[in-house]
Amino acid sequence: MRRPRVQPSNTSPQVLIVGAGPVGQLAALLLSHHGIKSVLIDKRLTTLSAPKAHAINARTLEICDSIGISAERLRQLGASANDGGNVRFVSTLTGIEFGALPYERQDEGALAYTPFPLSNIPQPVFEETLADHVRADPMIDFRRGVECLSLHDAGDHVDASLVSLDTGESDTACFDYAIAADGAGSRIRQSLDIDMEGPEALSNYLMIHFSADLRPLTQGRRGVLYFLFEPGVNGTLIAYDHSKTWVLMHPWDPASERREDYDDERCLALIEKAVGHPLPETTVENVSPWTMSAQVAEEYRKGRIFLAGDAAHRIPPAGGLGINSGAGDVQNLTWKLASVMRGEAGEALLDTCAVERQPVARNNNEQSLHNAMKIFDLMTALHGVDPDKSAERYAVVAQDPGRFPEVAAAVEAQKPHFDSFDLQLGYRYASSAIFEPVPIPAIENVSDYRPSWDAGAHFPHLWVTRQGKTQPLQACLPADGFTLLAGSSADSLADDSVITQVRFGTDFEYYKSWQDLTGLPDSGAVLIRPDGHIAARFDRVEPGKVDTVMASILARGA
Ligand SMILES: Cc1cc2nc3c(=O)[nH]c(=O)nc-3n(C[C@H](O)[C@H](O)[C@H](O)COP(=O)(O)OP(=O)(O)OC[C@H]3O[C@@H](n4cnc5c(N)ncnc54)[C@H](O)[C@@H]3O)c2cc1C
């Protein structure tokens, strides 16, 4: 083997991360937080400019904040709740409104469940913020303009074939582990022969990214998404920033049309129809085709190579769960990888990533697909079922939509699409990395998040008092190790324990009793993993028992 261009350190274990999209960057930052160096490569020379995602949900913001990426700062970079707090069902942007719904939980009430409610942050802004942290992190060797041609699991290391797009030089480098965060078309996934389950091509869209100040036209009717129903318009407007950044998602048929058919003139005409008003100064920034899929990889791991983010699942954007699912993937993977690399856990711990994360991706996929299909109910309520009479029916309904109860009912039926609080915060794990996990209940209502202290659930958010200050419980727990959150009369662990012990009533205070909160006696405790999921519950703290549970969770000796 020739000398590797990307030289892994002899002394520190290293992970190669292929793809510096949001998920790859978060993986590198999380690994660094756990003390692991990584090499992060991307074939792109710059951050993505197309504003794809906008919904960065509460759990993703919590993850960011736990590793020093201020969630408050991120939220300031996003749209205000006034601008991004609603979705609207309209004929055109400035035309008839058939109904509106709140967009996810951005209200004050959400603060009872999370310190950082969802914010609409354009993907490039989110990625650039992550990139600032990546560039400032000495544990991350970040290289743009480097493409990974293939990864090969060699048993005790990974060989990566890399090419510099600048010089054209290629080389092979070896790493301890690799994470493929190379997006929906993942070349790595394909080269590993990992199949996807679920439909590959559901519908096709052109993402027409344009700059225009449409704020004066949306006065009194702000929203983040505008679903358009005027005959001949059809599609969705996404308002990333009402004053400048918009996308028109325009359905198209790549079998009968070519991307080149959509020049600026044609795109401007489509935008004008969607807006329903003469356009102010408008620039078409980019037009990119995009196919909606609903797929989950059959495997998330091949030996020392892991899939994460869109490489592992292609979730329809109707639900805003793409990046957010990926953030959960790498939060789950990185602490496990770090534990194995530090020799604290057995390799089998790494098998639990797929066991825990695949069901989350499947649920998110299923609901997002359902959301995408449900919009057709509203289409039917407005246009009827007979294509020949559609224009006639629409003209009558549009005269006075209030006369048609099926329109209001179809708007109401879209609610779960725009309130998936339980999917965002309520997912649980059941694997060998949870001691005596509770069987995961089927999701009945994606909006109904019920905080739980059961093994497998994420610890509930609480506003606690610490040193006289009101803080989220999250701020009292380390995010890089295990915590034993113990009742006031629980025994102490040994001083040399690797687990941080945090005591209810001493390290922080809360208005409810420990027992009311957790259902455990004051002698009891919950063991919390570095990713915030409850690994075990104890009626009393017996250090030997805690050690045994840790050994089981971490697959020591397996
Ligand atoms: C219109 C639209 C709206 C969306 N809205 C939301 C939303 O509101 N919320 C949400 O959570 N998600 C949303 N999504 C989904 C979200 O955009 C994706 O889930 C997200 O980009 C996935 O991140 P990723 O890092 O896994 O992959 P990507 O963002 O695709 O990044 C992959 C990176 O890998 C690099 N790469 C690929 N192959 C190689 C290689 N061989 N070598 C080196 N580098 C490589 C690429 O250059 C790229 O930078 C939306 C998507 C669309 C299209």
The ligand as a MOL file (V3000), in Angstrom:
LIG
                    3D

  0  0  0     0  0            999 V3000
M  V30 BEGIN CTAB
M  V30 COUNTS 53 58 0 0 0
M  V30 BEGIN ATOM
M  V30 1 C -37.0480 20.5110 -0.4030 0
M  V30 2 C -36.4790 19.8260 0.7710 0
M  V30 3 C -36.8670 20.2310 2.0400 0
M  V30 4 C -36.3560 19.5860 3.1620 0
M  V30 5 N -36.7540 19.9980 4.3950 0
M  V30 6 C -36.2440 19.4170 5.4900 0
M  V30 7 C -36.5660 19.9150 6.7870 0
M  V30 8 O -37.3040 20.8780 6.9300 0
M  V30 9 N -35.9960 19.2950 7.8700 0
M  V30 10 C -35.1550 18.2400 7.7270 0
M  V30 11 O -34.6960 17.7110 8.7660 0
M  V30 12 N -34.8050 17.7690 6.5190 0
M  V30 13 C -35.3170 18.3340 5.3970 0
M  V30 14 N -34.9350 17.9110 4.1660 0
M  V30 15 C -33.9580 16.8200 4.0500 0
M  V30 16 C -32.5140 17.3030 4.2430 0
M  V30 17 O -32.1920 18.2600 3.2820 0
M  V30 18 C -31.5850 16.0870 4.1400 0
M  V30 19 O -32.0990 15.0820 4.9840 0
M  V30 20 C -30.1640 16.4340 4.5790 0
M  V30 21 O -29.5010 17.2370 3.6460 0
M  V30 22 C -29.3440 15.1470 4.7530 0
M  V30 23 O -28.0930 15.4680 5.2580 0
M  V30 24 P -26.8600 14.4940 5.0310 0
M  V30 25 O -25.6980 15.1850 5.6850 0
M  V30 26 O -27.2070 13.1240 5.4190 0
M  V30 27 O -26.6560 14.4520 3.4510 0
M  V30 28 P -26.3480 15.6230 2.4270 0
M  V30 29 O -26.8670 16.9170 2.9140 0
M  V30 30 O -26.8080 15.1480 1.1040 0
M  V30 31 O -24.7690 15.7230 2.4280 0
M  V30 32 C -23.9650 14.7180 1.8410 0
M  V30 33 C -22.5980 15.3190 1.5700 0
M  V30 34 O -21.7430 14.2660 1.1190 0
M  V30 35 C -20.9260 14.7500 0.0710 0
M  V30 36 N -20.5080 13.5740 -0.6920 0
M  V30 37 C -21.3140 12.7180 -1.3620 0
M  V30 38 N -20.5990 11.6980 -1.8830 0
M  V30 39 C -19.3130 11.9390 -1.5270 0
M  V30 40 C -18.1010 11.2340 -1.7560 0
M  V30 41 N -18.0720 10.0640 -2.4270 0
M  V30 42 N -16.9500 11.7520 -1.2820 0
M  V30 43 C -16.9540 12.9200 -0.5860 0
M  V30 44 N -18.0770 13.6240 -0.3320 0
M  V30 45 C -19.2400 13.1220 -0.7860 0
M  V30 46 C -21.8300 15.7120 -0.6860 0
M  V30 47 O -21.0600 16.6470 -1.4170 0
M  V30 48 C -22.6090 16.3610 0.4550 0
M  V30 49 O -21.9790 17.5370 0.9300 0
M  V30 50 C -35.4360 18.5240 3.0120 0
M  V30 51 C -35.0350 18.1250 1.7290 0
M  V30 52 C -35.5460 18.7620 0.6190 0
M  V30 53 C -35.0950 18.3300 -0.7360 0
M  V30 END ATOM
M  V30 BEGIN BOND
M  V30 1 1 1 2
M  V30 2 1 2 3
M  V30 3 2 2 52
M  V30 4 2 3 4
M  V30 5 1 4 5
M  V30 6 1 4 50
M  V30 7 2 5 6
M  V30 8 1 6 7
M  V30 9 1 6 13
M  V30 10 2 7 8
M  V30 11 1 7 9
M  V30 12 1 9 10
M  V30 13 2 10 11
M  V30 14 1 10 12
M  V30 15 2 12 13
M  V30 16 1 13 14
M  V30 17 1 14 15
M  V30 18 1 14 50
M  V30 19 1 15 16
M  V30 20 1 16 17
M  V30 21 1 16 18
M  V30 22 1 18 19
M  V30 23 1 18 20
M  V30 24 1 20 21
M  V30 25 1 20 22
M  V30 26 1 22 23
M  V30 27 1 23 24
M  V30 28 2 24 25
M  V30 29 1 24 26
M  V30 30 1 24 27
M  V30 31 1 27 28
M  V30 32 2 28 29
M  V30 33 1 28 30
M  V30 34 1 28 31
M  V30 35 1 31 32
M  V30 36 1 32 33
M  V30 37 1 33 34
M  V30 38 1 33 48
M  V30 39 1 34 35
M  V30 40 1 35 36
M  V30 41 1 35 46
M  V30 42 1 36 37
M  V30 43 1 36 45
M  V30 44 2 37 38
M  V30 45 1 38 39
M  V30 46 1 39 40
M  V30 47 2 39 45
M  V30 48 1 40 41
M  V30 49 2 40 42
M  V30 50 1 42 43
M  V30 51 2 43 44
M  V30 52 1 44 45
M  V30 53 1 46 47
M  V30 54 1 46 48
M  V30 55 1 48 49
M  V30 56 2 50 51
M  V30 57 1 51 52
M  V30 58 1 52 53
M  V30 END BOND
M  V30 END CTAB
M  END
